[in-house]
Amino acid sequence: MNVLTGQKYSHLRLGAAVAVLSVVMSGCSSPDKYTAPPEHSQGPWTVKLNRGVYRYWLEMGHFHTSWLGTAAQFAAIGEEAPEVEQVAFAGKAPTYSFDVKHAGGITAHVRAGCEDSGEVVNLGFTKVPKPGVMVGSVTSDGRLLGEVRFDGKLSPEESSQAPVEFPIGSINCTIGEIDIVGRSEEMPTSSQSSGLSRGLEGLFEAGPNWITEYRWKGQVVATMDGTADARITFEPELPTEGQICVASAMAIRLAQAEFARQQQLANDLAATSRIMAR
């Protein structure tokens, strides 16, 4: 077999593999086995992460997501941005693309990733876009329900002092501005997670319990805590469109946490392999 023929068969095998992989990834377009809580319950509910092959979906009280993870993101490559989307992503593509569904029937599409800062950095002889803060859009039936922005910043002095309360970001929603605020709450040692053993591991470091509060019109209308098994609440005063925007923001943070956990596991595995190879 000559080189050109070998390359031809190599390309055919690659194309076939990609085709099969695409079918596998897009085969189950939406998760099953989701059971909604009673209609008027407010929580708290424990967030459940349901794993599949190279993908997972989140169950969050009255909400659940479509598939997330490596396989789902591969299947979403090349999707067109909604016409109403106003955020601009670095690299022209989002990091996360998924649906958030409410038990009452509303479905929103969420696209999130690092914002295009408009700046570039030198990488060797190449200039690459400098990523900005994490941003996201929440759309439904051609309407823009909200935009999420995680742009809360702390100075080194503030970080070292471990502030009791600090800004995380905001949601510009159809019902108005929703502030995302973090605060710390001391926990008994016995209730802290001892490692990456279960649940949504790695969302927050051991130590104080970090509570994320979502504030609308000065009132706390939703919360998410930072224990190993994240728990969330929603207050009935928050309209459904506001709730789905908050749930979308929660899902983005949880997806970031799961990505970080997977990266850490990969790093640990690589380190273990190097040690065993000696």
Secondary structure, DSSP 8 states (H G I E B T S, - for coil): --HHHHHHHHHHHHHHHHHHHHHHHHHS-S--------TT----EE-EEEEETTEEEEEETTEEE--BSHHHHHHTTT----TT----BGGGS-SEEEEEEETTS-EEEEEEEEEEEEEEEEETTEEEEEEEEEEEEEEETTEEEEEEEE-----HHHHHT--SEEEEEEEEETTEEEEEEEEEE---GGGS--SS-SSSTTSS-SSSEEEEEEEETTEEEEEE--SSS-EEEE-TTS-HHHHHHHHHHHHHHHHHHHHHHHHHHHHHHHHHHHHHH-
